């Protein structure tokens, strides 16, 4: 069985709006390693649609991008992508799969069938999956910024406090810090 790892950019005050993080070669390399280390991606519909609107065009060469960004887009193109949605059923982006059945059963089945792990990259979906005790690890890229607005990490709240065990801390030259936690059981 693979692990479900939640990873997201977050500011010091908890904002998870992707436009608030710093995008440079080093932060991009962090997320590329995460994608390479995991066998599949898991998103909610909103995150999927945001990714679908941009990355396939980069992979095709329709959008000008540095080689490292294009390489990432090409890797993402072939990576299995699972999408939780109650409002959309058709996901035409290459290697995309719809999850519409019982969330706990479907995601646990995905973890069981994906030995190299699943990378979760949607904040609202993370709240739902955390309430179901399905998230095993957290890898946050904390940016040295205070956004002063939302959306924020776990904005929907959790029923119980999550106790986490620190696995690693890696400072980046840009001032961001990669923090990896494992769920205490």
Secondary structure by P-SEA (a helix, b strand, c coil): cbbbbbbbbbccccccccccccccaaaaaaaaaaaaaccbbbbcaaaaaaaaacaaaaaaccccccaaaaaaaaaaaacbbbbbbcccccccccbbbbbcccaaaaaaaaaaacccbbbbccaaaaaaaaaaccccbbbbbccccccccccccccccccbbbbbbbcccccccccbbbbbbbbcc
